Amino acid sequence: MSTKIMTALFIIANVGYQDREYLVPKELFETAGIQVTTAAKKKGICQGSMGSTAKALALTDIIETQFDIIILIGGPGSASYQKDALVHNLAHHQIENKKILAAICLAPTILAYAGVLKGKKATVWNLDSRQHKILTDHGATFTNETVTTDGKIVTANGPMAAETFATTILKILGKK
């Protein structure tokens, strides 16, 4: 009898992903036995906003059906995905297949632009007092919480929420 290994796709920016939001959940997921794949617009070495690096596959090489969880990592570079059709399609596919879709920091704005937060509760990094408007303009209810869960969608508000964000997802998966 084989046990299916859970898989997670972390989507990061080629330049300017938020290091803590990527590294903390990645480590917690791997410790929990979840296989992590990292992808970005272009294949290669990606640069975090705080100096770390990560090796990523190209998003165009990703087959969404193989992932139990898709996580969009924030940071200044994540804005490059706000209007990205491929990422929007991945988000819709995840929702249609009743799988976990998560975003942290600025990345919940990507989900808002994709249209998957309409009628959902969500949070986002909002220290500039502007990001919440992107969520509400696209039909979401902004909670201003550290981490918000609405069905299979998990959102978090920034780097300090990285551990709580990851453990919330692990609890949904029955891994915590």
N, C-alpha and C positions, 0 to 999 in steps of 0.2 A: 504494500500500500504506500503510494507516494504522497507526500505532502507538497502542495503547490507553494512555491516560494513567492512571496508578495514582492511586487515591483513598484518603484517610484521613479517618476521622471521629474528632475529638477530643471527648470528653465531659467537660465541666467543671461545677463547681458554680456556681450563680448568684452565690453569695457564699462566698468562702473556698477557691477553687482554689489550688493551689501554683504560683506564678508561674513559677519556673524549670523545673518539670516540664512546663509547658505551652509556654513560649516557646522553650526550647532545642530540643526535638524538632520543634516546628512549623517553626522556621527551617531546621533540617537537612533536614527532609522537603521543604520548598519549594525549597531549593537543589538537591535531588536530582530536582526535577521532579515531585514528587507533589502532587496537588491536595488541599488541606486544607480541611475543613469543620469548624466548631466548633458544638457544640450543648449545650444545657443544658435543665433542666426548663421554664424560661420563656424566650421570645424576648427579646432585648434586650442591654443592656450588663451584663456580669458583672464582679464585683470579686474580684481576687486577694487572697490573704492578706498579700502584701507590697506591695500598692498598685497593681499594674498593672490594666488593664481589657482586656476582650475582648468583641467582638460575637458573639453566638451566635444560632443558629436554635433553635426549640423542638424538643425531641426528638420530639414527636408529629408533626412535619412531615418527619421523616427516613424514608427508605425504605432499610432495611438492605442490600438486595441491591446497592446501588450502590457499596459500599465494600470495597476490598481489605483495609483495615486498620481496626480499631476500637481506639482507645486511651482508657482511662479514666485521667484525671489525678487525682492525690491532692490532699492538703491537708485541712484540717479540715472543709470543706464537703462533701467526697466521701462522708462517712458518710451523707448524705441519700439516697444511691443504694443503700445496702446491701440494702434490702428492696424496691427499685423493680422492679415486674413488667416494665415496658417495657424497662429496661436489661437485666434478666435474659433477656428474650426476644431482644434484640439479641445478647447473648453466646452464647446457644444457637444462634441462626441462624448466627453467624460460625463456630462450631465445626462445625456440620452441613455447612456449605459449604466446609470446609477452608481457611478464610481466617484471617489473623493476628488474634489477639485479645491485647491487651496492657494492662497496668495497672501503675501506679507508686505508691509510697508507701503510703498507706492503701487505695488503690483495689483491690489484690488481694483485700481482704476482700469487696468487691462480687462478685468472681468466685467466691469461696468460697460466699457466700450463694446465688448463682445455681446452684451445684452443678456448675460446669464444671471445678473443680480436683480433683474426686474422683479419686484414683489418680495425680495429677500432682505434679511437683516445682514448688515456687513459693517466692518470697520476698516480704517485706512490710516496711514500716517497723515496727520493733519496739523502739524506744528505751524504751517504757513496759513492755516485757516481757509484753504482753497480746495484741498483734495476731496473733502467730504461733499462738496458741491457736485463734483463729477459723479459720485455715487448717486446722490439724490436726483440729479438731472437725468439719470438713466434708470430711475424707478426703484432704487434701493432705499432702505431705511437705514440711515447712518446711526450706529449705536454708540460710538465714541468709547467702546470697550477696548481692553487690551487684546482680547481674542473673542471673536464671535463665530458661533456655529449656527447654520441654518440648513437643516437637512444634511446633505453631503458636501456643502460648501463651508470651508473654514477660512476666515480672514483674520489677520493680525495687524497691529499698528506700528511695528518697527522693530529694530534690532533688540531692544530690551525684552521684547515678547517672544524671541526666537525659541527659547526652551519651552515655554508654556504652549506656544503654537505647535511645536513638534509633539509634545506629550498629549495634547488634545487630540491630534490626529491618531496617535498610537492608541489612545483609549477607544476611539471610534472603531479602530481595527481589532480591538481586543488584545493588543500587545502590551498594555500597561496595566 
